[in-house]
């Protein structure tokens, strides 16, 4: 590297001799920073989402490339968070890409000590069977000679990040099953 090249690469020299006397633009930019690109520049699309952690409901921009989530950032269009995320929300990318994420159903039998892998169809059938059995076991046709037609064997407690549409569908499902104990954490 020659002396002239070295001097030209010096930000103070560029600031004094160029068009950026305050050193806030081109004078402060190094060759390395000029080659940098945003980490979301290669994303195919951006999907709007809501942070899954607390009841605040901060908006998130989820960047997707080739069908995989590559980055999650705060949504500047969100009236709730205005582009900001707390540390948990900022780390929510690990929910989709983390090494600790399980990609198969794990089941531990009653009184068992080890987890076993199940295929999704088997797990869904087990859940359906248990819902039907809990409904049947807790079903009440009448209470104190008053027709009730309900079950006390099933209850639902929704999460705080569920939106109105999801809560509506959950309420419809559990009401159709005859459950009366339906609540949402957002009111707690």
PyMOL commands that set and color helices and strands:
alter all, ss='L'
color gray80, all
select helices_A, chain A and resi 3-8+11-17+26-28+31-35+87-90+94-97+120-137+164-176+185-187
alter helices_A, ss='H'
color red, helices_A
select strands_A, chain A and resi 45-50+59-65+68-74+105-107+116-118+139-143+146-158+179-184
alter strands_A, ss='S'
color yellow, strands_A
deselect
rebuild
show_as cartoon
